[in-house]
């Protein structure tokens, strides 16, 4: 019973004055963060084929080279 009562107590130290803090905005920098990242989630079967990010990058670079050769006009 004492634990429940203690959990309801404010644990914030008295020297912190919340009225002096500006209003917080949830997700204020989320858009800026998303613009600076380029994360891609792989499906489990694809991720199992590659041990690390280096091997994924090498495979994608090879695929890009093959695609360029296929799209290049033949002379």
DRENNUVEX-472240 format. One record per atom (N, C-alpha, C, O): residue number from 0; chain; atom name; x, y, z. Coordinates in steps of 0.02 Angstrom, whole numbers. Each point is the difference from the previous one (the first is absolute). Layout:
BEGIN
{NUM, A, CA, {X, Y, Z}},
...
END
This chain:
BEGIN
{0, A, N, {41, -60, 0}},
{0, A, CA, {-41, 60, 0}},
{0, A, C, {44, 63, 0}},
{0, A, O, {-17, 49, -33}},
{1, A, N, {72, -51, 69}},
{1, A, CA, {43, 58, 3}},
{1, A, C, {33, 14, -67}},
{1, A, O, {12, 57, -18}},
{2, A, N, {3, -111, -21}},
{2, A, CA, {32, 10, -65}},
{2, A, C, {-47, 38, -47}},
{2, A, O, {23, 44, -36}},
{3, A, N, {-86, -60, 36}},
{3, A, CA, {-48, 34, -43}},
{3, A, C, {-5, 74, 19}},
{3, A, O, {-4, 42, -44}},
{4, A, N, {5, -28, 107}},
{4, A, CA, {-3, 70, 22}},
{4, A, C, {63, 36, -19}},
{4, A, O, {-2, 59, -19}},
{5, A, N, {59, -93, 24}},
{5, A, CA, {64, 32, -16}},
{5, A, C, {5, 13, -75}},
{5, A, O, {30, 50, -21}},
{6, A, N, {-58, -94, -20}},
{6, A, CA, {3, 9, -72}},
{6, A, C, {-39, 62, -22}},
{6, A, O, {17, 30, -51}},
{7, A, N, {-67, -12, 88}},
{7, A, CA, {-39, 59, -17}},
{7, A, C, {34, 65, 20}},
{7, A, O, {-18, 53, -25}},
{8, A, N, {68, -57, 68}},
{8, A, CA, {35, 60, 21}},
{8, A, C, {40, 29, -58}},
{8, A, O, {24, -37, -43}},
{9, A, N, {-16, 101, 42}},
{9, A, CA, {39, 33, -51}},
{9, A, C, {74, -8, 17}},
{9, A, O, {22, 20, 54}},
{10, A, N, {16, -50, -100}},
{10, A, CA, {71, -12, 12}},
{10, A, C, {43, 58, -23}},
{10, A, O, {61, -2, 9}},
{11, A, N, {-91, 52, -37}},
{11, A, CA, {38, 58, -25}},
{11, A, C, {26, 40, 59}},
{11, A, O, {-37, 14, 48}},
{12, A, N, {100, 5, -52}},
{12, A, CA, {30, 38, 54}},
{12, A, C, {-32, 69, 5}},
{12, A, O, {-21, 28, -51}},
{13, A, N, {16, -1, 111}},
{13, A, CA, {-34, 64, 8}},
{13, A, C, {34, 59, -36}},
{13, A, O, {-33, 50, -15}},
{14, A, N, {97, -56, 1}},
{14, A, CA, {34, 56, -34}},
{14, A, C, {-16, 6, -74}},
{14, A, O, {19, 49, -32}},
{15, A, N, {-54, -99, 4}},
{15, A, CA, {-21, 5, -69}},
{15, A, C, {-68, 35, -4}},
{15, A, O, {-49, -23, 29}},
{16, A, N, {48, 79, -64}},
{16, A, CA, {-61, 38, -8}},
{16, A, C, {-27, -12, -70}},
{16, A, O, {25, 28, -49}},
{17, A, N, {-76, -69, 43}},
{17, A, CA, {-27, -18, -65}},
{17, A, C, {-34, 59, -35}},
{17, A, O, {-7, 0, -61}},
{18, A, N, {-14, 49, 98}},
{18, A, CA, {-32, 57, -31}},
{18, A, C, {49, 42, -41}},
{18, A, O, {-21, 38, -44}},
{19, A, N, {85, -44, 58}},
{19, A, CA, {50, 39, -37}},
{19, A, C, {22, -35, -64}},
{19, A, O, {35, 30, -41}},
{20, A, N, {-55, -93, 31}},
{20, A, CA, {18, -37, -60}},
{20, A, C, {-48, 17, -56}},
{20, A, O, {-60, 9, 12}},
{21, A, N, {86, -5, -74}},
{21, A, CA, {-46, 13, -56}},
{21, A, C, {-44, -61, -12}},
{21, A, O, {16, -56, 21}},
{22, A, N, {-72, 67, -55}},
{22, A, CA, {-45, -55, -16}},
{22, A, C, {36, -49, -45}},
{22, A, O, {29, 20, -51}},
{23, A, N, {-32, -83, 67}},
{23, A, CA, {30, -52, -40}},
{23, A, C, {-45, -19, -58}},
{23, A, O, {-61, -3, 8}},
{24, A, N, {90, -11, -64}},
{24, A, CA, {-37, -20, -59}},
{24, A, C, {25, -69, -20}},
{24, A, O, {59, -9, -15}},
{25, A, N, {-103, -40, 15}},
{25, A, CA, {19, -68, -17}},
{25, A, C, {16, -4, -75}},
{25, A, O, {-40, 22, -42}},
{26, A, N, {97, -51, 26}},
{26, A, CA, {19, -9, -70}},
{26, A, C, {23, 63, -34}},
{26, A, O, {-4, 5, -61}},
{27, A, N, {27, 44, 98}},
{27, A, CA, {19, 64, -28}},
{27, A, C, {53, -7, -55}},
{27, A, O, {-1, 36, -50}},
{28, A, N, {49, -82, 61}},
{28, A, CA, {55, -7, -48}},
{28, A, C, {-7, -65, -41}},
{28, A, O, {48, -19, -34}},
{29, A, N, {-104, -13, 36}},
{29, A, CA, {-9, -65, -35}},
{29, A, C, {10, 7, -75}},
{29, A, O, {34, -41, -31}},
{30, A, N, {-63, 92, 1}},
{30, A, CA, {6, 9, -73}},
{30, A, C, {72, 12, -20}},
{30, A, O, {24, -29, -49}},
{31, A, N, {11, 71, 86}},
{31, A, CA, {70, 14, -15}},
{31, A, C, {42, -63, 7}},
{31, A, O, {46, -11, -40}},
{32, A, N, {-61, -30, 90}},
{32, A, CA, {37, -62, 10}},
{32, A, C, {-12, -48, -58}},
{32, A, O, {48, -31, -25}},
{33, A, N, {-109, 25, 3}},
{33, A, CA, {-16, -45, -55}},
{33, A, C, {34, 21, -65}},
{33, A, O, {19, -43, -40}},
{34, A, N, {-12, 107, 30}},
{34, A, CA, {33, 23, -61}},
{34, A, C, {74, -17, -1}},
{34, A, O, {29, -8, -53}},
{35, A, N, {1, 2, 112}},
{35, A, CA, {71, -15, 4}},
{35, A, C, {17, -73, 4}},
{35, A, O, {58, -18, 7}},
{36, A, N, {-108, -26, -10}},
{36, A, CA, {13, -71, 5}},
{36, A, C, {-29, -36, -61}},
{36, A, O, {-47, 24, -32}},
{37, A, N, {76, -80, 17}},
{37, A, CA, {-23, -40, -56}},
{37, A, C, {2, -73, 22}},
{37, A, O, {40, -40, -26}},
{38, A, N, {-83, 22, 71}},
{38, A, CA, {-3, -69, 25}},
{38, A, C, {-48, -40, -41}},
{38, A, O, {-54, 24, -20}},
{39, A, N, {73, -86, 7}},
{39, A, CA, {-42, -45, -37}},
{39, A, C, {-4, -65, 39}},
{39, A, O, {51, -28, 19}},
{40, A, N, {-111, 3, -8}},
{40, A, CA, {-8, -63, 35}},
{40, A, C, {-5, -56, -51}},
{40, A, O, {-40, 1, -46}},
{41, A, N, {84, -51, 55}},
{41, A, CA, {0, -57, -44}},
{41, A, C, {-48, -53, 25}},
{41, A, O, {-8, -9, 61}},
{42, A, N, {-22, -27, -106}},
{42, A, CA, {-41, -57, 19}},
{42, A, C, {47, -53, 29}},
{42, A, O, {58, -3, -19}},
{43, A, N, {-83, -39, 64}},
{43, A, CA, {42, -49, 34}},
{43, A, C, {38, -46, -48}},
{43, A, O, {58, -17, 12}},
{44, A, N, {-90, -5, -67}},
{44, A, CA, {34, -45, -46}},
{44, A, C, {57, 34, -36}},
{44, A, O, {51, -31, -14}},
{45, A, N, {-58, 95, -1}},
{45, A, CA, {53, 38, -33}},
{45, A, C, {56, 13, 51}},
{45, A, O, {59, -8, -17}},
{46, A, N, {-76, 28, 77}},
{46, A, CA, {50, 14, 52}},
{46, A, C, {41, -62, 16}},
{46, A, O, {59, 6, 17}},
{47, A, N, {-89, -65, -21}},
{47, A, CA, {36, -62, 15}},
{47, A, C, {55, -14, -51}},
{47, A, O, {48, -35, 14}},
{48, A, N, {-56, 63, -75}},
{48, A, CA, {49, -12, -52}},
{48, A, C, {63, 44, 7}},
{48, A, O, {50, -13, -32}},
{49, A, N, {-54, 64, 73}},
{49, A, CA, {56, 47, 6}},
{49, A, C, {22, 4, 73}},
{49, A, O, {-41, 15, 44}},
{50, A, N, {105, -27, -31}},
{50, A, CA, {23, 0, 69}},
{50, A, C, {8, 70, 30}},
{50, A, O, {-3, 8, 61}},
{51, A, N, {12, 43, -103}},
{51, A, CA, {11, 67, 27}},
{51, A, C, {-18, 52, -53}},
{51, A, O, {-17, -16, -57}},
{52, A, N, {22, 80, 77}},
{52, A, CA, {-20, 54, -46}},
{52, A, C, {47, 7, -59}},
{52, A, O, {-21, 21, -54}},
{53, A, N, {84, -39, 63}},
{53, A, CA, {48, 5, -54}},
{53, A, C, {-19, -47, -58}},
{53, A, O, {3, 19, -58}},
{54, A, N, {-22, -80, 75}},
{54, A, CA, {-20, -47, -53}},
{54, A, C, {-64, 22, -35}},
{54, A, O, {-7, -11, -60}},
{55, A, N, {-38, 42, 95}},
{55, A, CA, {-61, 27, -31}},
{55, A, C, {19, 55, -50}},
{55, A, O, {-25, 2, -56}},
{56, A, N, {68, 44, 78}},
{56, A, CA, {21, 55, -44}},
{56, A, C, {37, -26, -61}},
{56, A, O, {-12, 25, -56}},
{57, A, N, {56, -75, 64}},
{57, A, CA, {36, -28, -58}},
{57, A, C, {-49, -32, -49}},
{57, A, O, {7, 9, -60}},
{58, A, N, {-56, -46, 85}},
{58, A, CA, {-49, -32, -43}},
{58, A, C, {-41, 52, -38}},
{58, A, O, {-13, -8, -60}},
{59, A, N, {-7, 61, 94}},
{59, A, CA, {-39, 52, -34}},
{59, A, C, {41, 37, -51}},
{59, A, O, {-26, 19, -53}},
{60, A, N, {90, -7, 67}},
{60, A, CA, {43, 34, -49}},
{60, A, C, {9, -43, -63}},
{60, A, O, {0, 25, -56}},
{61, A, N, {8, -90, 67}},
{61, A, CA, {6, -46, -56}},
{61, A, C, {-64, 0, -41}},
{61, A, O, {2, 1, -62}},
{62, A, N, {-58, -2, 94}},
{62, A, CA, {-64, 3, -35}},
{62, A, C, {-7, 65, -39}},
{62, A, O, {-26, 0, -56}},
{63, A, N, {49, 55, 83}},
{63, A, CA, {-2, 64, -36}},
{63, A, C, {43, -2, -62}},
{63, A, O, {-19, 26, -52}},
{64, A, N, {78, -58, 56}},
{64, A, CA, {44, -6, -59}},
{64, A, C, {-33, -42, -54}},
{64, A, O, {2, 17, -59}},
{65, A, N, {-33, -72, 79}},
{65, A, CA, {-33, -44, -48}},
{65, A, C, {-58, 38, -33}},
{65, A, O, {-10, -5, -61}},
{66, A, N, {-27, 42, 100}},
{66, A, CA, {-57, 38, -27}},
{66, A, C, {24, 53, -49}},
{66, A, O, {-32, 10, -52}},
{67, A, N, {88, 23, 67}},
{67, A, CA, {26, 51, -47}},
{67, A, C, {21, -32, -65}},
{67, A, O, {-11, 29, -54}},
{68, A, N, {41, -88, 57}},
{68, A, CA, {21, -33, -61}},
{68, A, C, {-60, -20, -42}},
{68, A, O, {2, 3, -61}},
{69, A, N, {-55, -24, 94}},
{69, A, CA, {-61, -21, -36}},
{69, A, C, {-34, 60, -34}},
{69, A, O, {-30, -7, -53}},
{70, A, N, {35, 66, 86}},
{70, A, CA, {-33, 59, -27}},
{70, A, C, {43, 37, -50}},
{70, A, O, {-26, 41, -38}},
{71, A, N, {91, -54, 36}},
{71, A, CA, {45, 35, -46}},
{71, A, C, {-16, -21, -72}},
{71, A, O, {-8, -60, -15}},
{72, A, N, {4, 109, -30}},
{72, A, CA, {-15, -17, -70}},
{72, A, C, {59, -39, -31}},
{72, A, O, {58, 18, 10}},
{73, A, N, {-73, -70, -46}},
{73, A, CA, {52, -39, -33}},
{73, A, C, {21, 36, -64}},
{73, A, O, {-41, 31, -33}},
{74, A, N, {104, -36, 16}},
{74, A, CA, {26, 35, -60}},
{74, A, C, {12, -48, -56}},
{74, A, O, {21, 20, -54}},
END
